[in-house]
Amino acid sequence: MNYGRKSSEVANVKFRRSIYIVKDIKAGDPLSNNNIRVIRPGFGLAPKHLESILGKEVQCNLVRGTALTWDHIK
């Protein structure tokens, strides 16, 4: 079974929302409502993960405008 995006959905990713860094964060800093937001386009983690990542630390320095991925989180 394939759970990825279908070819017909790929173009719609820009209309979806995902989690982005809105303030620069240093490695080891926790994620909070002050430094992440759910905005468009949908190139990062899905908004459904927001509550579960709050308080988790980041592995590396992240600059404003970065789409958050699981690779960024400790």
C-alpha positions in Angstrom: 0.0 0.0 0.0 1.3 3.5 -0.9 0.7 6.2 1.7 2.6 9.0 -0.1 1.1 11.8 -2.2 -0.6 10.8 -5.4 0.7 12.5 -8.6 -2.6 14.4 -8.7 -1.9 15.8 -5.2 1.7 17.1 -5.7 0.6 20.4 -7.2 -1.7 21.1 -4.2 1.1 21.0 -1.6 1.5 24.8 -1.9 -2.1 25.2 -0.7 -1.6 23.0 2.4 -0.2 24.2 5.7 2.8 22.9 7.7 5.0 23.9 10.6 7.6 26.6 10.0 10.2 28.3 12.1 9.3 32.0 12.6 12.2 33.1 14.8 15.8 31.9 14.6 16.5 29.0 17.0 19.8 27.7 18.2 20.6 24.0 18.6 19.2 22.7 21.9 16.5 25.3 22.1 12.9 24.0 22.7 10.2 24.5 20.2 7.4 26.7 21.4 4.4 28.8 20.2 6.8 31.7 20.1 9.2 30.2 17.5 7.0 28.0 15.3 3.7 28.6 13.4 1.4 26.6 11.0 1.5 28.4 7.7 1.5 27.8 3.9 3.0 26.1 1.9 2.9 22.5 3.0 6.6 21.6 2.7 7.2 20.8 6.4 5.6 18.7 9.2 1.8 18.5 9.1 -0.1 20.7 11.6 -1.4 17.5 13.3 2.1 17.1 14.9 2.2 20.6 16.5 1.1 19.6 20.0 3.5 16.6 20.1 6.6 18.6 19.2 6.0 21.6 21.5 8.8 21.5 24.1 11.1 19.3 22.1 14.6 20.5 21.4 16.1 21.1 17.9 19.2 19.4 16.8 20.7 22.2 14.8 20.5 26.0 14.4 17.4 26.9 12.3 16.7 30.2 10.7 13.4 32.0 10.3 11.4 30.6 7.3 12.7 27.0 7.6 10.0 24.3 7.1 10.3 22.0 10.2 11.0 18.3 9.6 11.6 15.3 11.8 15.3 15.6 11.1 15.4 18.9 13.0 14.0 17.5 16.2 15.9 15.6 18.9 
